[in-house]
Amino acid sequence: MRNIIHLRPTLPGFYLPKRGRKKRTPQQVLSDKLANLRKKSFKQLGEIFEPFIPAKLLKQEQSGAMSRRRLFTKENTFWAFFGQILDADGGCKEVVKKLQSHATAKGLRIPSSSTASYCAARKNLDVKMLGEIFRHTTTWIEADPVTNSQNNRRIVVVDGTGASMPDTVENQAVWPQPSNQKAGCGFPTARICAYFLMESGIMLSYAVGNKKSSELPLFRQQWDTFREGDIFLGDKGFCSFFDIAKLNERGIDSVVTLARRKPVTRKECVRELGQNDLLIKWDKPRYNKVLSYSRESWTELPDYLVMRQIKVQVNQPGFRSKEFYIVTTLTDPEQYPSTEIAKLYLKRWNVELFFRDIKSTMGFDILRCQSPEMIRKEMLMYFIAYNCIRRLIYKVAKGSRILVRNISFKGSLQTIRSWLPRLTGSTSHIHKRFEMLGDLALILARSRISDRPGRSEPRCLKRRPKPFQLLTKPRGEMQEIQHRNRYRAEMA
């Protein structure tokens, strides 16, 4: 065999340049890791919900508060806030703890435990930008399913609710506590009126007021949410001649419970359409200063409305109401049978479940922010997160060919919470991550709820609260009574 001669450089300092990339300095490696931390520390939620959020709204600003290249960028801060809303704890500390955990997994120095940077970045988020994102979650064309029972017309259900927040001077000035509570013993309370799509549960719009705001003025602020041909579904709080007439002029029909008027008898009706089904005439109410609209608006109203009154008898055990009356502008008994309208109104209870998903399941009932500015942003983030989950449920239901209302909202939220650590810790190939997201959709499709029509849901608490004393004075003045066992022993 031929001898192999190894050639070595004979001149000192002479070397052959290595092919490939130049060796990176430790500073460059650390810079890349920090950039990856900025991009990926909170972006796992984006892999699930990014299709529903317009990316252009989360781009870095050219100048201003959100223009600096730092850890909490505009996009990172949004997804951190989004994740905070979805978390079971929901505190700012948990966001920072997740960041520290992610930095440790990447082999980086553990960031500070202070929440100051995150809170400052969250405060710099533009409320108008969040409003645009919320509107984007409501205008998704596939989120507008219609029902065949109402001739393929979109059904919009409306209701109101309330939410409390920290007792600060700023919050009390905007949303004062109820007047029957002593100063320092209550919490600021906001009133919210919201529009929902009946079938998908998507929130279309909302309006916020304080204790002096009733639901009707908040309801009127959102009339532009309706489209011509919609059917408005509401409870007795929305039974108003003014509102029904104005919506009817816009081509919107109403289905509400009769209130503040006596039912029309068979002798007084225009025509009898069927059993417990009457065509009636509603006269315009007399004007008085108590009405929530001006005299000019009252003058423009028609002298009467031709309505339909349907008496519904409830034979289901456990229901509080045994009978009630529905009034509607759907006056054609052949196109809209009375039984179908009664079934439609019984579905109105779904709006209570929508609010329960937001308030109880997601934790919107008690807000956390200390200022009105941040309270408004927190509300927007809750509604954005809620709509994103609803859209994800709709997408999964459509792909699995099951009904949207058969997938549990709470089960979906629990699944998403459980799935995030797996997405965070995974460094697999992109195809593997797509496979993981497919498995997530499969599990969401299995989060079914059984259909139990006519089930009684009383607003009662079975578990008794702890027998603590009520705070009836400000904290600095309140004196707690001794424990009752010790108190009884001393009395003996």
C-alpha positions in Angstrom: 0.0 0.0 0.0 1.0 3.5 -0.7 2.1 5.5 2.3 -0.2 8.3 3.2 1.7 11.5 3.7 0.1 14.1 6.0 1.0 17.6 5.0 1.5 20.0 7.8 2.2 23.7 7.6 5.9 24.4 8.0 5.7 28.1 8.5 4.6 29.4 11.9 1.2 31.2 11.9 0.2 29.6 8.6 -3.3 27.9 8.7 -5.9 26.8 6.3 -9.3 28.7 6.7 -12.1 26.5 7.9 -15.1 26.2 5.7 -18.6 27.2 7.0 -19.8 29.9 9.4 -17.5 31.9 11.5 -17.5 30.9 15.2 -20.0 33.1 17.1 -18.9 34.9 20.2 -20.6 34.2 23.6 -22.2 37.7 23.4 -23.8 36.8 20.1 -25.1 33.5 21.4 -26.6 35.2 24.4 -28.2 37.9 22.2 -29.9 35.2 20.1 -31.2 33.4 23.2 -32.6 36.7 24.6 -34.3 37.4 21.2 -35.8 33.9 21.3 -37.0 34.5 24.8 -38.6 37.7 23.7 -40.4 36.0 20.8 -41.4 32.7 22.3 -41.9 33.1 26.1 -45.6 34.0 25.7 -46.2 33.1 22.0 -47.5 29.5 22.7 -51.0 30.9 23.0 -50.5 32.5 19.6 -50.1 29.0 18.0 -53.6 28.2 19.1 -55.4 31.6 18.7 -53.2 33.5 16.2 -55.6 32.7 13.3 -58.3 34.8 15.1 -56.0 37.8 16.0 -54.9 40.2 13.2 -51.1 40.1 13.2 -50.7 43.6 11.7 -52.2 45.1 14.9 -49.5 43.5 17.1 -46.5 44.7 15.0 -43.9 46.8 16.8 -44.5 50.5 16.7 -42.1 52.7 14.8 -42.1 55.3 17.6 -43.7 55.8 21.0 -44.2 53.7 24.1 -44.2 50.2 22.4 -41.3 50.8 19.9 -38.4 49.7 22.0 -36.9 46.2 21.5 -37.2 44.8 24.9 -38.5 41.7 26.7 -42.1 42.9 26.9 -42.7 43.9 23.3 -46.1 44.8 22.0 -46.8 41.3 20.8 -45.3 39.6 23.9 -47.3 41.9 26.2 -50.5 41.2 24.5 -50.1 37.4 24.6 -48.9 37.6 28.3 -52.1 39.6 29.1 -54.1 37.1 27.1 -52.6 34.2 29.0 -53.1 36.0 32.3 -56.9 36.1 31.6 -57.0 32.4 30.8 -55.0 31.4 33.9 -56.8 30.0 36.9 -55.0 32.4 39.2 -55.0 35.4 36.9 -52.3 37.4 38.8 -49.4 39.4 37.4 -47.0 37.4 39.5 -48.0 34.2 37.6 -47.0 35.9 34.3 -43.5 36.7 35.7 -43.1 33.2 37.2 -43.8 31.7 33.8 -41.2 34.0 32.2 -38.7 32.9 34.9 -39.5 29.2 34.2 -39.1 29.7 30.5 -35.7 31.5 31.0 -34.5 28.6 33.2 -35.4 26.1 30.5 -33.4 28.1 27.9 -30.4 28.3 30.2 -30.6 32.0 30.7 -30.2 34.2 33.7 -33.5 34.2 35.8 -35.3 37.6 35.3 -36.4 39.6 38.3 -39.5 38.7 40.2 -40.8 42.2 40.1 -44.0 42.8 38.1 -43.1 46.5 37.4 -41.9 45.9 33.8 -44.8 43.8 32.8 -47.4 46.2 34.4 -45.8 49.2 32.7 -45.8 47.4 29.4 -49.4 46.4 29.9 -50.3 49.9 30.6 -48.8 51.0 27.3 -51.1 48.8 25.3 -53.5 51.0 23.3 -57.1 50.6 24.2 -58.1 51.5 20.6 -55.9 48.6 19.4 -57.6 46.2 21.8 -60.9 47.5 20.6 -60.0 46.7 17.0 -58.9 43.2 17.9 -62.2 42.7 19.7 -64.2 43.8 16.7 -62.1 41.5 14.5 -63.2 38.6 16.7 -66.8 39.5 16.2 -66.8 40.0 12.4 -65.6 36.5 11.4 -68.1 35.4 8.7 -68.1 31.8 9.8 -69.1 32.7 13.3 -72.6 33.7 12.1 -74.5 30.5 12.0 -78.3 30.8 11.6 -81.1 28.6 12.7 -83.5 26.8 10.3 -86.4 27.2 12.7 -86.5 31.0 12.2 -86.1 30.9 8.4 -82.3 31.2 8.4 -82.4 34.6 10.2 -79.7 35.6 12.7 -80.8 35.6 16.3 -79.2 38.1 18.6 -79.8 37.7 22.3 -79.2 40.6 24.7 -78.9 40.8 28.5 -77.1 42.7 31.2 -74.8 41.8 34.1 -72.5 43.4 36.6 -68.8 43.1 37.7 -67.0 44.4 40.8 -63.4 45.7 41.0 -60.9 46.9 43.6 -62.0 49.6 46.0 -59.8 52.5 44.8 -60.7 56.2 44.7 -60.3 56.3 40.9 -62.6 53.3 40.4 -65.2 54.7 42.9 -65.3 57.9 40.9 -66.3 56.2 37.7 -68.2 53.2 39.0 -69.5 54.1 42.5 -70.6 51.4 44.9 -74.3 50.9 45.7 -75.7 53.8 47.8 -77.0 51.5 50.5 -73.5 50.5 51.5 -71.3 52.5 53.8 -68.1 54.1 52.6 -65.2 51.6 52.8 -67.6 48.6 53.1 -68.4 48.1 49.4 -66.8 47.7 46.0 -67.1 49.7 42.8 -69.6 48.0 40.4 -69.9 48.3 36.7 -73.0 47.5 34.7 -72.6 45.7 31.3 -75.1 45.1 28.5 -73.9 42.8 25.8 -75.1 41.3 22.5 -74.5 37.6 21.7 -75.1 35.4 18.7 -77.5 32.7 19.9 -76.0 29.6 18.3 -72.3 30.2 18.6 -72.2 32.4 21.7 -69.9 35.0 20.1 -70.1 38.4 21.9 -70.9 41.0 19.2 -70.7 44.2 21.2 -71.0 45.6 24.8 -71.5 48.8 26.6 -70.4 49.7 30.1 -72.2 51.9 32.7 -72.4 52.5 36.4 -75.1 52.0 39.0 -77.0 55.0 37.5 -77.2 53.3 34.1 -80.1 51.0 33.3 -79.9 48.3 30.7 -82.1 50.1 28.1 -79.8 53.1 27.5 -76.8 50.8 27.3 -78.9 48.6 24.9 -79.6 51.6 22.6 -75.9 52.5 22.4 -75.4 49.3 20.4 -78.2 49.3 17.9 -75.7 49.5 15.0 -74.7 46.0 15.9 -77.9 44.7 14.4 -78.3 43.8 10.8 -81.4 44.1 8.8 -83.4 40.9 9.1 -82.1 40.0 12.6 -84.3 38.8 15.3 -83.8 40.4 18.7 -84.4 38.2 21.8 -84.6 39.8 25.2 -86.3 39.4 28.6 -88.9 41.7 30.2 -86.3 44.4 30.9 -86.3 45.2 27.2 -90.1 45.3 26.7 -90.3 48.9 25.6 -92.6 50.4 22.9 -89.9 52.8 21.9 -87.2 50.2 21.4 -89.5 47.7 19.6 -90.8 50.5 17.3 -87.3 51.8 16.4 -85.9 48.4 15.8 -88.9 47.6 13.6 -88.1 50.6 11.4 -84.6 49.2 10.9 -86.1 45.8 9.7 -85.4 44.0 13.0 -88.0 41.9 14.6 -88.3 41.5 18.4 -89.2 38.7 20.7 -89.5 39.8 24.4 -91.5 39.0 27.5 -94.5 41.2 28.3 -93.9 43.6 31.1 -95.4 46.9 32.4 -98.6 46.2 30.5 -101.6 44.0 31.1 -102.1 41.1 28.8 -104.7 41.7 26.0 -107.8 39.6 26.3 -109.5 37.7 23.5 -112.2 40.4 23.4 -109.7 43.2 23.0 -107.5 41.6 20.3 -107.5 42.4 16.6 -107.7 38.8 15.6 -107.3 35.3 17.2 -104.5 33.4 15.4 -104.8 30.2 17.4 -105.0 28.9 20.9 -103.3 31.4 23.3 -102.1 33.3 20.2 -103.6 36.8 19.6 -102.9 39.6 17.1 -103.0 42.7 19.2 -102.6 46.5 18.9 -100.2 48.3 21.2 -101.0 52.0 21.7 -98.2 54.5 22.1 -97.7 55.3 25.8 -98.4 58.8 27.1 -95.4 61.0 27.4 -94.0 61.8 30.9 -90.7 63.0 32.3 -89.9 59.5 33.6 -89.4 58.1 30.1 -85.8 57.6 29.1 -86.2 59.4 25.7 -87.0 62.9 24.7 -90.4 64.4 23.7 -89.2 64.8 20.1 -88.4 61.1 20.0 -91.8 60.3 21.5 -93.5 62.4 18.8 -91.8 60.5 16.0 -93.2 57.2 17.3 -96.2 55.6 15.5 -99.5 55.8 17.2 -99.7 52.0 17.6 -97.9 48.8 16.8 -99.5 45.6 15.5 -98.0 42.9 17.6 -98.5 39.3 18.5 -99.2 38.0 22.0 -98.5 34.4 22.8 -99.3 32.8 26.2 -96.8 30.2 27.2 -97.7 27.7 30.0 -94.8 25.9 31.7 -95.6 22.4 33.0 -92.0 21.5 33.8 -91.4 20.8 37.5 -88.9 23.1 39.2 -89.6 26.2 37.1 -90.5 29.3 39.0 -92.9 30.7 36.3 -95.9 28.7 35.5 -97.1 30.9 32.6 -95.8 34.1 30.9 -96.6 36.1 27.8 -94.4 36.7 24.8 -94.9 39.8 22.5 -93.3 39.8 19.1 -93.4 41.5 15.8 -93.3 38.1 14.0 -97.0 38.3 13.2 -97.2 35.5 10.5 -98.5 32.4 12.3 -97.7 30.1 9.3 -94.2 31.2 8.9 -93.5 31.5 12.6 -95.7 29.1 14.6 -96.4 29.9 18.2 -94.7 26.7 19.4 -91.5 27.6 17.6 -91.5 31.1 19.1 -92.0 29.6 22.5 -89.1 27.2 22.0 -87.0 30.1 20.8 -87.7 32.2 23.9 -86.8 29.2 26.1 -83.4 29.3 24.5 -82.9 32.8 25.9 -81.5 31.2 29.0 -78.4 30.5 27.0 -77.3 34.1 27.4 -77.2 33.5 31.2 -74.8 30.6 30.5 -72.7 32.9 28.2 -72.3 35.3 31.1 -71.6 32.4 33.5 -68.8 31.3 31.2 -67.3 34.8 31.3 -67.9 35.6 34.9 -67.6 32.3 36.8 -65.5 30.1 34.5 -63.0 32.8 33.4 -63.1 35.0 36.5 -64.6 38.2 35.1 -66.9 38.6 38.1 -64.2 40.3 40.2 -61.7 42.4 38.2 -58.2 43.1 39.4 -56.9 46.4 38.0 -56.6 49.5 40.1 -57.5 52.3 37.7 -60.4 52.9 35.3 -58.0 52.9 32.3 -56.7 49.4 33.1 -60.2 48.2 34.1 -61.4 49.0 30.5 -58.4 47.1 29.0 -59.0 44.2 31.3 -62.6 44.0 30.2 -61.6 44.1 26.6 -59.0 41.3 27.1 -61.7 39.1 28.8 -64.0 39.6 25.9 -61.3 39.0 23.3 -60.2 35.8 25.1 -63.9 34.6 25.4 -64.5 35.2 21.7 -61.3 33.4 20.7 -62.3 30.3 22.7 -65.8 30.5 21.1 -64.3 30.7 17.6 -62.0 27.8 18.4 -65.0 25.8 19.6 -66.9 26.7 16.4 -64.0 25.7 14.2 -63.6 22.3 16.0 -67.3 21.7 15.9 -67.5 22.4 12.1 -64.5 20.1 11.5 -66.0 17.3 13.6 -69.6 17.9 12.3 -71.1 18.3 15.7 -73.3 21.1 17.1 -71.4 24.1 18.5 -73.5 24.1 21.7 -72.6 20.5 22.4 -69.0 21.4 23.2 -68.3 22.5 26.8 -66.8 25.9 27.2 -65.3 25.1 30.6 -63.9 21.8 29.3 -62.3 23.7 26.4 -60.7 26.2 28.7 -59.4 23.4 31.0 -57.9 21.7 27.9 -56.2 24.8 26.7 -54.8 25.5 30.2 -53.4 21.9 30.4 -52.0 22.0 26.8 -49.9 25.1 27.2 -47.0 23.6 29.2 -46.7 20.9 26.5 -46.4 23.6 23.7 -44.0 25.6 25.8 -41.6 22.7 26.5 -41.8 21.2 23.0 -38.9 21.9 20.6 -40.0 19.4 18.0 -40.2 19.9 14.3 -43.0 22.1 12.9 -44.9 19.1 11.6 -44.8 17.6 15.1 -46.3 20.8 16.5 -49.0 20.7 13.9 -49.7 17.2 15.0 -50.0 18.4 18.6 -52.4 21.1 17.7 -54.5 18.4 15.8 -54.6 16.3 19.0 -55.7 19.4 20.9 -58.6 19.9 18.4 -59.5 16.2 18.9 -59.7 16.5 22.7 -61.7 19.7 22.4 -64.2 17.8 20.2 -64.6 15.2 23.0 -65.4 17.9 25.6 -69.1 17.3 25.1 -72.0 18.3 27.3 -75.2 16.3 27.3 -78.4 17.9 26.1 -80.8 18.1 29.0 -83.9 20.2 27.8 -86.1 21.5 30.5 -83.6 21.0 33.3 -84.2 23.2 36.3 -81.3 25.5 37.2 -82.3 27.4 40.4 -80.2 30.4 41.4 -79.4 28.9 44.8 -76.3 28.0 46.7 -76.0 24.5 48.2 -72.7 25.0 50.0 -73.1 27.4 53.0 -70.7 30.3 53.4 -68.4 30.4 56.4 -69.9 32.2 59.4 -67.6 35.2 59.3 -68.7 38.6 60.5 -69.7 41.1 57.8 -67.6 44.2 57.3 -70.1 47.0 58.3 -67.5 49.8 59.0 -64.2 50.8 57.3 -61.3 48.5 58.1 -59.6 51.0 60.3 -62.8 51.4 62.5 -64.0 47.8 62.4 -63.7 45.7 65.6 -64.1 42.0 65.2 -66.3 40.2 67.7 -64.6 37.4 69.7 -65.0 33.9 68.5 -68.4 32.7 69.5 -67.1 29.7 71.5 -64.8 31.9 73.5 -67.5 34.5 73.8 -70.0 31.9 75.2 -67.3 30.6 77.6 -66.7 34.0 79.1 -70.5 34.6 79.4 -70.9 31.4 81.3 
